[in-house]
Amino acid sequence: MALFDQAFDRQRDAAVVTGAGNGIGRAIALALAGEGVRTVFADINADTAGAAADAAADPALAFAWVGDLAERAECDRLLADARKRFGLITLFVHSASPPRREQDHVLAVSDETWERMRAVNLDAGFHLGREIAKSLIAAKSPGSMLYLTSLHAHTPRNLPHYSSSKAGMAILVKELARTLGRYAIRVNALVPGAIAAGGFVADPALARHIPLGRLGRADDLAPMALAVLSNRIAAYVSGASIVVDGGLALTNWFDPPELD
Ligand SMILES: NC(=O)c1ccc[n+]([C@@H]2O[C@H](COP(=O)([O-])OP(=O)(O)OC[C@H]3O[C@@H](n4cnc5c(N)ncnc54)[C@H](O)[C@@H]3O)[C@@H](O)[C@H]2O)c1
């Protein structure tokens, strides 16, 4: 069997992907379903969650779930519905995140916006990951989790609620990876660069700063997401941050030399 054949165990694996209605989450959820993995497409937006699940090659593998993951009770409902539909959840992707609005800078961001960003990115990420881990441990099953963090976990974005929540997620990934490793549960971060994917209204001029010369697309993230999630391909990878940014993070105040 070739290395990349059957990255997942179609009989056993089932996934929950949050933020699957749009952008990167949608691309990852569709890619998982494309690999034959039963996948819950979770999102707050009923129209986009439904449309994303409908786009799956085999609709029987895609279950659209709608709810507000800022609410603890809704997180629990997601887990209960996912288990009822697909049984043990072995793969978890946390991509949901409230909108980033440029006007929410340090002096302007409201308590409510701050709270909501933290609730979805960090609180829901922790609660869902921990609950899925408890079920995996009880079932003595391996599992794999992927959190969408950001280059702005480590550098400012002029959006303090966003960058702070992503920094929290970055260390959460390490805490989970360290504690859960002995139960064969791997936990990693996927770090996108500037991905024109809905949540980020990208200025095309940004491409000048990207070594590979273009903004990213959601589909640039999905193959790497699947590779890291796969216990076959990335069996020995845990607690890592995998950057998929076309080299954007290399940018600094020195321009590269002109060679032609
Ligand atoms: N696009 C980028 O350039 C970029 C860069 C770095 C990190 N990221 C991260 O990657 C992830 C996906 O980014 P994207 O650009 O595809 O985002 P997006 O805004 O296109 O998609 C996020 C999805 O989350 C859903 N969502 C928001 N609040 C929710 C809630 N309370 N409950 C359930 N679902 C909710 C939205 O409806 C949306 O479908 C995010 O975590 C983002 O922070 C993106």
The ligand as an ORCA input file, in Angstrom:
! r2SCAN-3c Opt
* xyz 0 1
  N      -8.079     33.491      6.906
  C      -6.888     33.749      7.407
  O      -6.064     34.444      6.797
  C      -6.487     33.183      8.759
  C      -5.217     33.490      9.246
  C      -4.835     32.982     10.486
  C      -5.713     32.205     11.224
  N      -6.953     31.921     10.720
  C      -7.844     31.105     11.546
  O      -8.355     30.036     10.806
  C      -9.709     29.788     11.182
  C     -10.605     29.883      9.972
  O     -10.427     31.157      9.356
  P     -11.328     31.617      8.134
  O     -10.715     32.823      7.544
  O     -11.622     30.437      7.270
  O     -12.630     32.078      8.965
  P     -14.111     32.335      8.487
  O     -14.580     33.561      9.179
  O     -14.196     32.278      7.002
  O     -14.857     31.081      9.090
  C     -15.085     30.956     10.444
  C     -16.370     30.182     10.613
  O     -16.645     30.099     12.015
  C     -18.035     30.273     12.179
  N     -18.321     30.757     13.536
  C     -18.084     32.003     14.025
  N     -18.553     32.110     15.268
  C     -19.100     30.903     15.576
  C     -19.749     30.394     16.731
  N     -19.980     31.171     17.800
  N     -20.179     29.119     16.718
  C     -19.996     28.337     15.624
  N     -19.388     28.767     14.500
  C     -18.949     30.038     14.487
  C     -18.419     31.304     11.132
  O     -19.806     31.295     10.857
  C     -17.556     30.889      9.953
  O     -18.240     29.976      9.096
  C     -10.041     30.815     12.263
  O      -9.854     30.235     13.517
  C      -9.033     31.910     12.012
  O      -8.742     32.623     13.186
  C      -7.357     32.387      9.510
*
